[in-house]
Structures are given as C-alpha cells and as structure tokens.
Amino acid sequence: MTTTQSERLSEPDTQQIAQHARAVIDEITTVVEGKPDVVRLTVLVLLAGGHLLIEDIPGVGKTMLAKCLAAAIGAERHRIQFTPDLLPGDVTGASVFNQATGQFEFRPGAVFTQILLADEINRASPKTQSALLEAMEERQVSIDSVTYPLAEPFMVVATANPVEMEGTYSLPEAQRDRFLAHTSMGYPVAAAEARMLAAQTGPVREGERDTVDAITARTTPSQIAHAIRALRHLYIAPSLLEYTVRLADATRTHPQVTLGASPRAAVHLVRAAKTHAALEARPYVLPEDIRAVAQPVWRHRLHLSPQALSRGADAARVLDEVLAAVPVPS
C-alpha cells in the first residue's frame, strides 16, 4: 500500500485491508465462538486506531477476546489486573534509584506494549485509572518531565464489571470518552457454550496447547500500524462530515441529555465509519457507515438527566431518536 498525504485510499488497497481484517476475524472466531459482531467491532476499533471498553458480567469471555486479538495479529500483549491497591506507577512505570550507578533509571510499566488488557478497570481508584489518560490519547507516557513514546499499534482493551457489582467504581467521563467504542459480550449461544464445556472439561491430550496459543497470527503489528495510517486517506464527503457535526449537536441539545457527544466523539465516529467502509472493501464512506457505528461509538458517552433516568430512558434509545431526527444527506 502506498499513499501520500493528498491521495485517497485506492480500491485495491482497501480490499487488501479488508482481506487482512477478515482473516484476523476468522481466526479469533475459532476460539470466541458465537460472537461475530463483537469480534468484528474489536477489529474495527483496532484498525480505527482506538480503544475498546467491554462492560459485562464476569466469565463471559472478555479477557479471552483481548488475548485472541493480540495473538491473531502477532502483537505483544500485557495484562494489568486493576485492583483497589493498584498504583499509577504500576501502570505507567516509575524512576527507580540504582545504587550501583548512583542514578535514577526508568522502569517501564505494563503500558509499554501493543495490546494492553486492562482487566476489570473499574475496580481501581479513579487516580489509578487516570494513569492511562495520556497513553490512550497521545500514545506516550510522561515521567519526571521525560516523555516516552509507546509502541505502534497501541490499543487498550479494557474490561469492566457493571457498576452495580460490589467493589466497582464508575469510570470518569474523561476516561470513558477516550474509548472509541463500548460493547458487551452477553451469554454465548447454547451450541457454542456446549463446545466450550467439552473443550475445557474433557481430558487433556499430550502436547495439546492452550486455546490462545493455538491461534495463528494472520498479519503483523507493522501491517496493522500501516493500515491504521492508510485508513486516514479513505474518502469521506464534506456533506457527511457536516452530517456528523449535526448528529453531535443534536445529542448536546437533546432535552434528556446533560452531556452530549464531545468533539473527540465526533472524530472517533468518522474514524470508525471509515474503517467500517474499509471492512466492506469500499474506499469511500456512506451515511450507512456512520449510522452503523454510531451506537457503539457514542452511547457510552451520553449522560442523561436524573429525570430522564427516572422515567426509564437510556442512552441507546436517545441515540436512536437523534439518528431518526437528523436528516440523512443524499
């Protein structure tokens, strides 16, 4: 793939990206069965250069999905188990005094990787959660006035338990807004759950590998990083950019909403729409691409008024009203 700053992404290059993406999706679904939409969204977020928040009850495969993603693209991965006593330095790293040299040395934290699994992120304090803010937005970490760049690609896959569960904190608005998309796993379909039970409770054959280790890398991190940069050149008409702005403004002025889509949310929606078009092997964005990704990209960012919540309103329903009310450009 070769693109310059002024060039549009060509159809053959778009088809190549779609082909690699389908291979990664197919590989992940050999382990994460019965969740094709969740797997596809995960790969979409990766290629859009974003981060994914998976919020659901324990034991439905959130952690497995993140591990399979890293394995399917051959990326380095680290896992952080977020707990109430986790410190920001455990995430980003810290300067440690070396008695042998008499100098401070930087010891990188778990964030220095390509796929970071932030497991049960809402079980740590907001102070520790905020250690990820700079890394997620600027792909760098600043320690003692020194800035350290992160690897490419860099993606945070954060899992969270519902706030109703014991020992959880609500994610700060600044943290939620940095996640390009939000999804949930849900319970597996009966047939997939039966296969999982047979595989994980049956006898272990000699030489048999762990399910994640059995995944074959279908691309490389460098190819993924190149695809992320190339997708910035995928064409979107000015009228669709204006449509995105009107959608964002409609969320901000909706009577049931106290905090609507931010400018960052609008940027994320356009990036997700471009990637959605690329996964369809199409080198241009249609209104259907924007509407297809609006729910997972925006619903976790909308804050409803207490009065709306008391009447049973939810962000997904409000967003459906916005999508229905704003005219779609022809």
C-alpha positions in Angstrom: 0.0 0.0 0.0 1.3 3.4 -1.0 -0.5 6.6 -0.2 0.7 10.2 0.0 -0.8 13.0 2.1 -3.1 14.2 -0.7 -4.0 10.8 -2.2 -7.2 8.9 -1.5 -7.0 5.3 -0.4 -7.5 3.2 -3.6 -9.9 0.4 -4.0 -7.2 -2.4 -4.3 -5.6 -1.1 -1.1 -9.0 -1.0 0.6 -9.7 -4.6 -0.5 -6.3 -5.7 0.9 -7.1 -4.2 4.3 -10.5 -5.9 4.2 -8.9 -9.2 3.4 -6.4 -9.0 6.3 -9.2 -7.9 8.6 -11.4 -10.8 7.6 -8.5 -13.3 8.2 -8.0 -11.9 11.7 -11.7 -12.0 12.5 -12.0 -15.6 11.2 -9.0 -16.6 13.4 -10.4 -15.1 16.5 -13.9 -16.7 16.0 -12.2 -20.1 16.1 -11.9 -19.5 19.9 -14.5 -16.8 20.6 -17.5 -18.6 19.2 -21.0 -17.2 18.7 -20.0 -13.5 18.9 -19.2 -12.4 15.4 -20.5 -8.9 15.9 -18.3 -8.3 19.0 -15.2 -9.8 17.2 -15.8 -7.6 14.2 -16.2 -4.5 16.3 -13.0 -5.3 18.1 -11.0 -5.5 14.9 -12.7 -2.3 13.6 -11.6 -0.4 16.7 -8.1 -1.7 16.3 -7.9 -0.5 12.6 -9.5 2.8 13.6 -6.6 3.4 16.0 -8.9 3.4 19.0 -9.5 1.7 22.3 -12.3 -0.7 23.3 -14.3 -0.9 26.5 -16.1 -4.2 27.2 -18.6 -4.0 30.0 -20.3 -7.2 31.2 -20.6 -9.7 34.0 -17.6 -11.9 34.9 -17.0 -15.2 33.0 -18.4 -14.4 29.5 -15.0 -14.2 27.6 -14.0 -10.6 27.8 -10.4 -11.4 28.7 -10.2 -14.2 26.2 -11.2 -11.9 23.4 -8.4 -9.5 24.1 -5.8 -12.3 24.3 -7.0 -13.7 21.0 -6.8 -10.3 19.3 -3.2 -9.9 20.3 -2.4 -13.5 19.1 -4.2 -13.1 15.8 -2.1 -10.1 14.8 1.2 -11.3 16.4 1.3 -8.4 18.8 3.0 -8.1 22.2 0.4 -8.0 25.0 0.4 -7.2 28.6 -2.3 -7.6 31.2 -3.0 -5.4 34.2 -5.4 -6.7 36.8 -6.9 -3.5 38.2 -7.4 -3.7 42.0 -8.2 -1.1 44.6 -4.5 -1.0 45.8 -3.0 -0.7 42.2 -0.8 2.4 41.9 -0.4 4.7 38.8 3.3 3.7 38.7 2.3 0.1 38.3 0.6 1.1 35.0 3.0 3.7 33.5 6.3 2.8 35.2 8.5 4.8 37.5 12.0 6.1 38.1 14.0 3.8 40.4 17.3 4.7 42.0 20.1 2.4 41.0 22.6 2.2 43.9 25.3 0.8 41.6 25.3 3.7 39.2 24.0 6.4 41.7 21.4 7.4 39.1 17.6 7.1 38.7 16.6 4.7 35.9 13.2 4.4 34.3 11.5 1.1 34.7 8.7 0.8 32.1 5.2 -0.3 33.3 2.8 -2.6 31.7 1.5 0.1 29.4 4.6 -0.3 27.2 3.2 -2.9 24.9 1.0 -3.1 21.8 -2.3 -4.7 23.1 -2.9 -3.7 26.7 -5.6 -5.7 28.6 -6.8 -3.5 31.4 -8.8 -6.2 33.2 -11.7 -5.0 35.5 -10.6 -1.4 35.0 -13.4 -0.1 37.2 -12.1 -1.9 40.3 -9.2 0.5 40.7 -9.4 4.0 42.1 -10.0 7.0 39.7 -6.5 8.1 40.4 -5.0 4.9 39.0 -7.5 4.9 36.1 -6.3 8.3 35.1 -2.8 7.0 34.6 -4.0 5.7 31.3 -5.3 9.1 30.0 -2.2 10.4 28.4 -1.3 7.0 27.0 -4.7 6.5 25.4 -4.9 9.9 23.8 -1.3 10.8 22.9 0.4 7.4 22.7 3.0 8.5 25.2 3.9 8.5 28.9 5.5 11.4 30.7 7.5 10.5 33.8 9.7 13.1 35.6 9.5 15.6 32.7 10.6 12.9 30.2 8.3 11.7 27.5 8.4 8.1 26.4 6.6 7.1 23.1 4.5 3.9 23.1 4.7 1.2 20.5 2.6 1.1 17.3 0.0 -0.1 17.2 -1.2 0.6 20.7 -4.6 -0.4 21.8 -6.2 -0.6 25.2 -8.9 -3.3 25.6 -10.5 -2.6 29.0 -12.9 -4.9 30.7 -15.3 -3.6 33.3 -17.9 -5.2 35.5 -21.3 -3.5 35.9 -21.3 -0.7 38.5 -24.0 -2.5 40.4 -21.5 -5.2 41.3 -19.6 -5.0 44.6 -16.2 -3.3 44.6 -16.5 -1.3 41.4 -16.1 2.4 40.7 -17.8 4.5 37.9 -15.3 5.4 35.1 -14.7 9.2 35.0 -16.1 11.0 32.0 -12.6 11.8 30.6 -11.8 8.1 30.8 -14.9 6.9 29.0 -14.6 9.5 26.3 -11.2 8.1 25.3 -12.7 4.7 24.4 -13.6 4.7 20.7 -16.3 2.1 21.3 -18.2 0.3 24.0 -19.7 -3.2 23.8 -20.8 -6.2 25.9 -20.2 -9.9 25.3 -23.5 -11.4 26.5 -24.0 -15.0 27.2 -22.8 -17.4 24.5 -25.3 -19.3 22.3 -26.2 -22.8 23.5 -24.2 -24.7 20.9 -21.0 -22.6 21.4 -21.3 -23.0 25.2 -21.6 -26.7 24.8 -18.5 -26.9 22.7 -16.7 -24.8 25.3 -17.7 -27.1 28.1 -16.5 -30.1 26.1 -13.1 -28.5 25.4 -12.4 -27.2 28.8 -13.7 -30.1 30.9 -12.5 -33.0 28.8 -9.2 -34.9 29.0 -6.0 -33.0 28.0 -4.2 -34.7 25.1 -0.5 -34.9 25.2 1.1 -31.9 23.6 -2.2 -30.0 23.4 -1.8 -26.3 23.6 -3.8 -23.6 25.3 -6.6 -22.2 23.2 -4.9 -18.8 22.8 -1.5 -20.4 21.9 -3.3 -22.4 19.2 -4.2 -19.2 17.3 -2.2 -18.4 14.2 -1.1 -14.8 13.5 -2.8 -13.7 10.3 -0.9 -10.4 10.0 1.8 -8.4 11.7 1.8 -5.4 14.0 3.6 -3.3 11.4 1.0 -4.2 8.8 -1.7 -3.1 11.3 0.1 0.1 12.0 0.4 0.8 8.3 -3.3 0.1 7.7 -4.3 2.5 10.5 -2.3 5.3 8.8 -3.7 4.3 5.4 -7.3 4.4 6.5 -6.9 8.1 7.3 -6.9 8.6 3.5 -10.2 6.8 2.9 -12.6 9.3 1.3 -15.5 10.9 3.2 -17.6 13.6 1.5 -17.8 17.0 3.2 -21.6 16.6 3.5 -21.0 13.5 5.7 -18.6 15.5 7.9 -21.4 18.1 8.3 -23.9 15.3 9.0 -21.6 14.1 11.8 -21.5 17.6 13.3 -25.3 17.8 13.2 -25.6 14.5 14.9 -23.2 15.6 17.6 -25.1 18.9 18.1 -28.4 17.0 18.3 -27.0 14.9 21.3 -25.9 18.1 23.0 -29.3 19.8 22.7 -31.5 16.8 23.4 -33.8 17.6 26.3 -32.9 14.3 28.1 -29.1 14.7 27.8 -26.9 16.6 30.2 -23.6 15.7 28.5 -23.6 15.0 24.7 -21.0 13.8 22.2 -17.7 15.7 22.5 -15.6 16.8 19.6 -13.4 13.8 20.3 -16.5 11.6 19.9 -17.2 13.2 16.5 -13.6 12.4 15.4 -14.0 8.8 16.7 -17.3 8.4 14.8 -15.6 9.5 11.5 -12.7 7.2 12.0 -15.0 4.3 12.9 -17.1 5.0 9.8 -14.1 5.0 7.5 -13.0 1.7 9.0 -16.5 0.2 8.6 -16.4 1.2 4.9 -13.0 -0.4 4.6 -14.2 -3.7 6.1 -16.8 -3.7 3.4 -14.0 -3.3 0.9 -15.3 0.2 -0.1 -12.9 3.1 -0.5 -15.5 5.8 0.5 -17.9 6.4 3.3 -21.7 6.2 3.0 -24.3 7.5 5.5 -25.0 3.9 6.4 -21.4 3.5 7.7 -21.9 6.4 10.1 -25.2 5.1 11.3 -23.9 1.5 11.7 -21.2 2.5 14.2 -23.0 5.4 16.0 -24.4 3.2 18.8 -21.1 1.5 20.0 -19.1 4.7 19.4 -21.4 7.2 21.2 -23.8 5.6 23.6 -21.3 5.2 26.4 -20.5 9.0 26.3 -24.0 10.3 26.7 -25.1 11.3 30.2 -28.8 11.5 30.8 -30.6 13.8 33.2 -31.8 12.3 36.5 -35.4 13.0 35.4 -34.9 11.0 32.1 -33.3 8.1 34.0 -36.2 8.0 36.5 -38.6 7.6 33.5 -36.6 4.6 32.2 -34.7 6.4 29.4 -31.4 5.0 28.3 -28.6 6.3 26.0 -29.2 3.8 23.2 -32.8 4.9 22.9 -31.9 8.6 22.9 -29.3 8.0 20.2 -31.9 6.2 18.1 -34.1 9.3 18.4 -31.2 11.5 17.3 -30.4 9.3 14.3 -34.1 9.3 13.3 -34.5 13.1 13.7 -31.3 14.4 11.8 -31.9 14.3 8.0 -29.5 12.0 6.2 -27.6 13.6 3.3 -28.3 12.2 -0.2 
